[in-house]
Amino acid sequence: MEAQRKESKSVAFWMDVRLLAEIDELAKKAGLSRNQLVMNILGVGLDALKGMDKVGVLRFSVLMRDLCEKVGNRFVEVQEEAVLRS
């Protein structure tokens, strides 16, 4: 455990409270600390991104995510405008 701390570094970042609540709930169910679960999630996600990069689809995946986010945001805006007009 001590060796792990020497190789680790504390990192602070902001997180949506709903996402944090979901992480805490899953950590509790899994019998893990919040830190352990987040480290596991980041490790799996990083491995997936490295794999995507190796086969050349990382940039494409990011572009698709951004496109879906923009389209989704615009869809919400259109729905809100329709409600306001009603």
Residue frames relative to the residue before (quaternion, step in Angstrom):
aa qw qx qy qz dx dy dz
M 1.0000 0.0000 0.0000 0.0000 0.00 0.00 0.00
E 0.6492 0.5227 -0.3171 0.4526 3.59 0.93 -0.87
A 0.6427 0.5190 -0.3259 0.4598 3.60 0.96 -0.83
Q 0.6284 0.5378 -0.3351 0.4513 3.58 1.05 -0.76
R 0.6480 0.5204 -0.3240 0.4520 3.60 0.94 -0.80
K 0.6462 0.5301 -0.3287 0.4397 3.58 0.96 -0.82
E 0.7149 0.4233 -0.2472 0.4986 3.58 1.10 -0.64
S 0.6335 0.5329 -0.3198 0.4608 3.59 1.26 -0.08
K 0.1569 -0.7609 0.6219 0.0982 3.52 -1.31 0.35
S 0.4483 -0.6818 0.5114 0.2695 3.54 -0.96 0.87
V 0.0502 -0.7870 0.6147 -0.0143 3.55 -0.96 0.98
A 0.1464 -0.7827 0.6004 0.0737 3.57 -0.92 0.91
F 0.1318 0.7726 -0.6137 0.0950 3.57 -1.02 0.84
W 0.5105 -0.6362 0.4865 0.3128 3.54 -1.28 0.41
M 0.0323 -0.7901 0.6121 -0.0050 3.56 -1.09 0.78
D 0.5631 -0.5889 0.4674 0.3430 3.54 -1.10 0.77
V 0.5161 -0.6824 0.4224 0.2993 3.59 -0.82 0.98
R 0.6266 0.5299 -0.3490 0.4525 3.61 1.08 -0.60
L 0.6354 0.5135 -0.3184 0.4808 3.55 1.05 -0.77
L 0.6407 0.5221 -0.3156 0.4662 3.57 0.99 -0.82
A 0.6362 0.5215 -0.3262 0.4657 3.59 1.00 -0.79
E 0.6471 0.5090 -0.3179 0.4703 3.59 1.00 -0.80
I 0.6363 0.5220 -0.3197 0.4696 3.56 1.00 -0.83
D 0.6626 0.5063 -0.3058 0.4593 3.58 0.90 -0.91
E 0.6484 0.5198 -0.3173 0.4569 3.58 0.98 -0.84
L 0.6837 0.4753 -0.2841 0.4753 3.58 0.91 -0.91
A 0.6203 0.5375 -0.3420 0.4576 3.58 1.03 -0.75
K 0.6463 0.5191 -0.3141 0.4628 3.56 0.96 -0.88
K 0.6645 0.5072 -0.3009 0.4590 3.60 0.91 -0.93
A 0.7195 0.4404 -0.2373 0.4818 3.57 1.05 -0.81
G 0.4277 -0.7090 0.4591 0.3219 3.58 1.24 -0.21
L 0.5236 0.6126 -0.4095 0.4276 3.54 1.14 0.72
S 0.5064 -0.5814 0.5137 0.3764 3.52 -1.26 0.27
R 0.6591 -0.4769 0.3859 0.4350 3.57 -1.25 0.31
N 0.6563 0.5246 -0.3087 0.4459 3.57 0.91 -0.92
Q 0.6561 0.5101 -0.3194 0.4553 3.60 0.88 -0.87
L 0.6710 0.4925 -0.3060 0.4621 3.58 0.89 -0.89
V 0.6599 0.4991 -0.3141 0.4655 3.60 0.88 -0.90
M 0.6397 0.5132 -0.3277 0.4691 3.60 0.97 -0.79
N 0.6395 0.5146 -0.3206 0.4727 3.60 1.01 -0.78
I 0.6568 0.5094 -0.3052 0.4647 3.57 0.91 -0.95
L 0.6741 0.4881 -0.2972 0.4680 3.59 0.89 -0.90
G 0.6394 0.5308 -0.3277 0.4495 3.59 0.99 -0.77
V 0.6697 0.4807 -0.2912 0.4855 3.58 0.90 -0.93
G 0.6692 0.5044 -0.2995 0.4562 3.58 0.91 -0.90
L 0.6510 0.5111 -0.3127 0.4660 3.57 0.98 -0.82
D 0.6272 0.5251 -0.3297 0.4714 3.59 1.00 -0.80
A 0.6525 0.5123 -0.3096 0.4648 3.58 0.96 -0.87
L 0.6660 0.4980 -0.3053 0.4638 3.59 0.93 -0.87
K 0.6290 0.5215 -0.3363 0.4684 3.60 1.02 -0.76
G 0.6454 0.5171 -0.3154 0.4655 3.57 0.99 -0.82
M 0.6492 0.5090 -0.3101 0.4726 3.56 0.99 -0.84
D 0.6402 0.5227 -0.3199 0.4632 3.57 1.03 -0.78
K 0.6441 0.5419 -0.3231 0.4324 3.60 0.96 -0.85
V 0.7523 0.3624 -0.2151 0.5065 3.59 0.97 -0.75
G 0.5725 -0.6676 0.3387 0.3343 3.56 1.29 0.25
V 0.5957 0.5908 -0.3769 0.3925 3.60 1.10 0.38
L 0.3929 0.7390 -0.4781 0.2662 3.60 1.22 0.06
R 0.6869 0.4733 -0.2921 0.4678 3.60 0.76 -0.97
F 0.6332 0.5262 -0.3253 0.4651 3.56 0.99 -0.81
S 0.6506 0.5222 -0.3118 0.4548 3.58 0.94 -0.88
V 0.6491 0.5028 -0.3143 0.4766 3.58 0.98 -0.82
L 0.6428 0.5158 -0.3217 0.4661 3.59 0.97 -0.82
M 0.6589 0.5016 -0.3065 0.4694 3.58 0.95 -0.85
R 0.6326 0.5230 -0.3350 0.4627 3.59 0.97 -0.81
D 0.6650 0.5027 -0.2995 0.4641 3.57 0.92 -0.94
L 0.6449 0.5196 -0.3168 0.4624 3.57 0.98 -0.85
C 0.6634 0.4994 -0.3039 0.4671 3.58 0.88 -0.92
E 0.6415 0.5226 -0.3228 0.4595 3.57 1.00 -0.79
K 0.6714 0.4929 -0.2973 0.4667 3.59 0.92 -0.89
V 0.6532 0.4992 -0.3107 0.4770 3.57 0.95 -0.87
G 0.6505 0.5181 -0.3096 0.4610 3.57 0.97 -0.86
N 0.6519 0.5071 -0.3102 0.4707 3.58 0.96 -0.87
R 0.6585 0.5007 -0.3110 0.4680 3.58 0.96 -0.84
F 0.6102 0.5503 -0.3415 0.4563 3.59 1.05 -0.76
V 0.6548 0.5014 -0.3055 0.4759 3.58 0.95 -0.88
E 0.6379 0.5270 -0.3274 0.4562 3.59 0.97 -0.83
V 0.6550 0.5086 -0.3085 0.4661 3.58 0.94 -0.89
Q 0.6421 0.5140 -0.3206 0.4698 3.59 0.97 -0.83
E 0.6629 0.4998 -0.3098 0.4635 3.60 0.92 -0.88
E 0.6331 0.5231 -0.3286 0.4664 3.59 1.00 -0.79
A 0.6501 0.5159 -0.3145 0.4608 3.59 0.97 -0.83
V 0.6430 0.5100 -0.3210 0.4727 3.58 0.99 -0.78
L 0.6591 0.5090 -0.3111 0.4579 3.59 0.94 -0.85
R 0.6648 0.4988 -0.3015 0.4673 3.60 1.08 -0.70
S 0.5951 0.6056 -0.3574 0.3890 3.60 1.17 -0.52
